[in-house]
Amino acid sequence: MEVISKIISALNNAHLPPIYGFVNGKWTETEPNDIAVLRAWHDAGNPLGNHTWSHMNLNQNKLEDFELEITRNQPVLSSLIKNEDWHWFRFPFLAEGDTSEKKNGVRAFLAQHGYKIAGVTMSFGDYMWNEPYARCRAKGDDKSIAVLENTYLEAAKDSADYSRELSHRLYSRDIPYVLLMHVGAFDAEMMPRLLDVYREKGFQFVTLQQAESDKFYENDVNPQVPASADSLEQVMAERGLPLPPHPAPNPMPDTVCR
């Protein structure tokens, strides 16, 4: 609750629009207090969406089992959201199927059940900083925490520049980007500074619905159409264009406070 409260406060203080949180219902069984976390998120005006029951990877599992995971997750969402639409779906690991049968099958299932897909066009792996931060805090290593703070913000800047370069190479414009992040203790600490970084780089914040109203996301909001490239990297590959350099954080977060 402390973590989610810090994140909610940072978002509210920065006057951000409603932001989707994607839910794995399994953890509400192993950690019943997580229901209160989800309720706090929703009560703050932020919607929730489906992320499967247990964060199943479609590429490594049968289509029928994956569909059951989506269905099993729905009661958690419907119990928290009474009169709002929670039919947005994010693929765990962004894995949309390793065969045409899975890709087309899951899209048909999502379309049949009224879902739209929450695509991702910007991400800097923010989750990688949370465990190192916990280790550094346990050791009282403020110097290493400062290293984590610097690399976290630099990774966000590099990722934003990377996504924008791809978009401009492909479309000569900024598409509305969809940013993927996670709930974690370090994210909670860094959120105010992170939001400042994005605004300093000229970004404005919009809802998922507003972002995905752009033609780029047509494949996501309408699963009835055949699967096609739906990330900037995939479109680059489809057009035979080389990806620009994308440096890894230095040092890598997992090497800190070992």
Secondary structure, DSSP 8 states (H G I E B T S, - for coil): -HHHHHHHHHHHHTT-----EEE-TTHHHH-TTHHHHHHHHHHTT--EEE--SS---GGGS-HHHHHHHHHHHHHHHHHH-SSS---EE--GGG---SSHHHHHHHHHHHHHTT-EE---SB---GGGGHHHHHHHHHHT-HHHHHHHHHHHHHHHHHHHHHHHHHHHHHHSS-----B-----HHHHHHHHHHHHHHHHTT-----HHHHTTSGGGHHHH-TTS-----SHHHHHHHTT---------SS-GGGTT-
